[in-house]
Amino acid sequence: MIELLSHRLNKDTQYDKWAYTMDTTKIDDGVIQSSYTTLGAMTEKVGAQLGLGKRILAVDEKDEAARLLNCHFFRDIYGNLRAFGEQKFRCVECNAKYRRVPLIGKCRKCGGRVILTIAEGSVKKYLEISKNIARDYGLSDYVVQRLKIVGDNIDSVFVNDKSKQYSLADFI
């Protein structure tokens, strides 16, 4: 039988003789820096999380991988794609912000170069990791198809169809 606190209330032993597994001098003494901050790239963080899930018998590896994609990566990818579509432009010299590129093609204040505020790489950054996780863990067709759809959405924004060369066989 597992001893519960409720079994000891209003008894002499309610505060004493509790068993413990780890010695400590301070009960609030904990980890100062988490693994999330000590690990570098996202691939390391994901590898550590999924590796831990493999070692813990109570964790369903496929479910953990699917949740990671659905709750973290998909949200980030779609959010960044949406932000890319709504982004502004800024001057690299004076940091002036514009909703659209000025008609003269440069900053109206200082004449500097105007660039996008969100880069293509920030939209695509988790796509390959997600595809690798889906392949390695044999995730459901739903997740794989969702990855394909988000990949197609990203390609529709960043791949220029006019510069793609077609052969006659592509139309037959």
C-alpha positions as CSV (number, residue, x, y, z in Angstrom):
1,M,0.0,0.0,0.0
2,I,1.3,3.5,-0.9
3,E,1.3,5.8,2.0
4,L,-0.5,9.1,1.3
5,L,-0.4,12.4,3.1
6,S,-4.1,12.1,3.9
7,H,-3.3,8.9,6.0
8,R,-1.0,10.9,8.3
9,L,-3.0,14.1,8.8
10,N,-3.7,14.9,12.5
11,K,-1.2,12.3,13.7
12,D,2.2,12.7,15.3
13,T,4.0,11.5,12.1
14,Q,2.3,14.0,9.8
15,Y,5.6,16.0,9.4
16,D,8.2,13.4,10.2
17,K,9.7,10.1,8.9
18,W,8.8,10.6,5.2
19,A,10.9,8.4,2.9
20,Y,12.9,10.0,0.2
21,T,15.2,9.0,-2.6
22,M,17.5,12.0,-3.0
23,D,19.5,13.9,-0.4
24,T,19.2,17.6,-0.6
25,T,20.1,20.6,1.6
26,K,17.4,22.9,0.0
27,I,14.0,21.6,-1.2
28,D,13.8,24.4,-3.7
29,D,17.2,23.7,-5.2
30,G,16.7,22.6,-8.8
31,V,18.2,22.7,-12.2
32,I,19.6,26.2,-13.0
33,Q,19.7,25.8,-16.8
34,S,17.4,23.5,-18.7
35,S,18.5,21.2,-21.5
36,Y,16.6,23.3,-24.0
37,T,19.0,26.2,-23.4
38,T,22.2,24.1,-23.3
39,L,21.5,22.2,-26.5
40,G,22.2,24.1,-29.7
41,A,20.3,23.5,-32.9
42,M,16.7,22.3,-33.0
43,T,17.8,19.0,-34.4
44,E,19.7,18.4,-31.2
45,K,16.7,19.3,-29.0
46,V,14.3,17.1,-31.0
47,G,16.8,14.3,-31.0
48,A,17.2,14.6,-27.2
49,Q,13.4,14.7,-26.6
50,L,12.6,11.7,-28.9
51,G,15.6,9.8,-27.6
52,L,14.3,10.2,-24.1
53,G,10.9,9.0,-25.3
54,K,12.6,5.8,-26.7
55,R,14.1,5.0,-23.3
56,I,11.0,5.6,-21.3
57,L,8.7,2.5,-21.6
58,A,5.6,4.5,-20.7
59,V,6.0,6.8,-23.8
60,D,4.4,5.9,-27.1
61,E,7.2,7.0,-29.5
62,K,4.9,7.5,-32.5
63,D,2.4,9.5,-30.5
64,E,5.2,11.7,-29.1
65,A,6.6,12.4,-32.5
66,A,3.1,13.1,-33.9
67,R,2.4,15.5,-31.1
68,L,5.7,17.3,-31.6
69,L,4.8,17.9,-35.2
70,N,1.2,18.8,-34.6
71,C,1.7,21.0,-31.5
72,H,5.0,22.6,-32.3
73,F,6.3,22.4,-35.9
74,F,3.1,22.7,-37.8
75,R,2.1,25.7,-35.8
76,D,5.4,27.3,-36.3
77,I,5.6,26.7,-40.0
78,Y,2.1,27.9,-40.7
79,G,2.6,30.9,-38.4
80,N,5.8,31.9,-40.2
81,L,4.2,31.4,-43.6
82,R,1.3,33.7,-42.6
83,A,3.8,36.2,-41.2
84,F,5.8,36.1,-44.4
85,G,2.6,37.0,-46.4
86,E,1.8,39.9,-44.1
87,Q,5.4,41.1,-43.6
88,K,6.7,44.6,-44.0
89,F,9.9,45.8,-45.6
90,R,12.7,47.7,-43.8
91,C,15.7,49.7,-44.8
92,V,19.0,48.2,-43.9
93,E,20.6,51.6,-43.3
94,C,18.1,53.5,-41.1
95,N,15.7,50.7,-40.2
96,A,12.7,52.6,-41.6
97,K,9.7,50.3,-42.1
98,Y,7.3,50.2,-45.1
99,R,4.2,48.2,-45.8
100,R,5.2,48.0,-49.5
101,V,8.5,48.6,-51.3
102,P,8.6,52.3,-52.2
103,L,8.1,52.9,-56.0
104,I,11.7,54.3,-56.3
105,G,12.9,50.9,-55.1
106,K,15.0,52.3,-52.1
107,C,14.4,53.9,-48.8
108,R,12.6,57.3,-49.1
109,K,14.4,58.6,-46.0
110,C,18.1,57.7,-46.6
111,G,18.2,56.0,-50.0
112,G,19.3,52.7,-48.5
113,R,18.4,49.2,-49.7
114,V,15.0,47.9,-48.6
115,I,14.6,44.2,-47.7
116,L,12.0,41.8,-46.4
117,T,11.7,41.5,-42.6
118,I,11.1,37.8,-42.6
119,A,13.4,35.5,-44.5
120,E,12.5,32.4,-46.5
121,G,14.7,30.3,-44.3
122,S,12.6,31.1,-41.2
123,V,9.5,29.7,-43.0
124,K,11.2,26.5,-44.1
125,K,13.4,25.8,-41.1
126,Y,11.3,22.9,-39.6
127,L,10.1,21.4,-42.8
128,E,13.0,18.9,-43.3
129,I,13.1,18.0,-39.7
130,S,9.4,17.3,-39.8
131,K,9.7,15.1,-42.9
132,N,12.6,13.1,-41.3
133,I,10.6,12.5,-38.1
134,A,7.5,11.4,-40.1
135,R,9.7,9.0,-42.1
136,D,11.7,7.7,-39.2
137,Y,8.7,7.1,-36.9
138,G,6.3,5.9,-39.5
139,L,3.7,8.4,-38.7
140,S,0.1,8.3,-40.0
141,D,-0.9,9.1,-43.6
142,Y,-2.7,12.2,-42.2
143,V,0.6,13.7,-40.8
144,V,2.5,12.8,-44.0
145,Q,-0.2,14.3,-46.2
146,R,-0.3,17.4,-44.0
147,L,3.5,17.7,-44.4
148,K,3.1,17.5,-48.2
149,I,0.4,20.1,-48.2
150,V,2.5,22.6,-46.1
151,G,5.5,21.8,-48.4
152,D,3.4,22.6,-51.4
153,N,2.1,25.8,-49.8
154,I,5.7,26.9,-49.1
155,D,6.7,26.0,-52.7
156,S,3.8,28.0,-54.1
157,V,5.2,31.1,-52.4
158,F,8.9,30.6,-53.0
159,V,9.3,28.6,-56.2
160,N,9.0,30.6,-59.4
161,D,7.0,28.5,-61.9
162,K,7.9,30.8,-64.8
163,S,11.6,30.0,-64.5
164,K,11.0,26.2,-64.5
165,Q,11.8,24.6,-67.8
166,Y,9.3,22.0,-69.1
167,S,9.7,19.3,-71.7
168,L,7.1,18.2,-74.2
169,A,6.7,15.0,-72.1
170,D,5.3,17.1,-69.2
171,F,2.3,18.0,-71.3
172,I,1.5,14.5,-72.6
